[in-house]
Amino acid sequence: MRVGVLTGGGDAPGLNAAIRAVGQAAWREGYEVVGIRNGWLGLLQDDVFLLSPETVADILPRAGTILGTSRTNPFKTAEGARRIQDTLRTRGIDVLVAIGGDDTLGVAAKLGAMGVRVVGIPKTMDNDIPGTDYTIGFDTAVTTVMDACDRLHPTAEAHRRVMVVEVMGRDAGWVAAVGGLAGGADVVLVPEVPFSVDEVCRRLKAQRERGKLFSLVVVAEGSKPKDLATPIAQDAGTDAFGHVRLGGIGPVLAKEIETRTGYETRVTVLGHLQRGGSPTVFDRILATRFGVAAVDLIKRQRFGYMVAFRGNKLTSMTLEEGLTGSHTLDLSLYDLANAFGPS
Ligand code: F6P
């Protein structure tokens, strides 16, 4: 049995831990493992290499992915899926392990429906895959947001400023709400709940009037201000899956807050820092368990399935089931995140 493994979409801390776990579990079964470079692109370009226990020996604590990644959609061209099947055949790859978010796993599901033997492992720092409570990379990202808030609080207090922190989160506010809650933010803004800048300013003023002279506002990149022109994006282009490049709401919001309240305001855009750093304990263990569970799916011939973590238990489901619906923020967390700041 020859297993191919690839990572697709945005990288997230814990990918290497998952690759290592897939390798180790597969080698224990006597399988061969090949790495596919740069996600689906590697199969389009026949860019694969043999993995060995030595290749993965020291990668557990490293962020990024030793396989490389890309946002390649093979279904963008008529011959993409056929080229992938050709590479799998000529390289003797019997089954694929696709590690990725909804785009990468969506491609895996489509290939699965065409007869390709594939299993999925969910990763995305956004934590927005419907079938699983947690994805690889989320815990490390929110730890980074919490650390940033901890560092920003003292300087905000020293200067009596408003600090706006822009975090990732296109459709789901998990990173903003969990990171902001852990970091003691006063106001948390998420894509699921459109907000009014005037209302944010009113809350910040109320906080000052009660004697707290500095504030921290955490805003997800996909948040929707009702009283500003949206969407706020970096440019008009889209990626292979049709997503615009978000980013920029933080500086816009900071300027509006300063203009409307007169409070000195600064902004920090955390950006790709959230995708770096050594994975946390939670991400290392989640990724390791996912990797081993994916090989178990292969052993049981459960092709077209993905591993998941639900209700504190490892489980699995078809890719189609795992990608149906949405995994947006639990709004009780949003309420809690905003309950400690001004009302
Ligand atoms: O997919 C996760 C994500 O981190 C989003 O939150 C963000 O919008 C996007 O990736 C940015 O990715 P990149 O800059 O790599 O295109």
Boltz pocket constraint, residues with backbone or C-beta under 6 A from the ligand:
constraints:
  - pocket:
      binder: B
      contacts: [[A, 9], [A, 10], [A, 11], [A, 101], [A, 124], [A, 125], [A, 126], [A, 168], [A, 169], [A, 170], [A, 221], [A, 244], [A, 246]]
      max_distance: 6.0
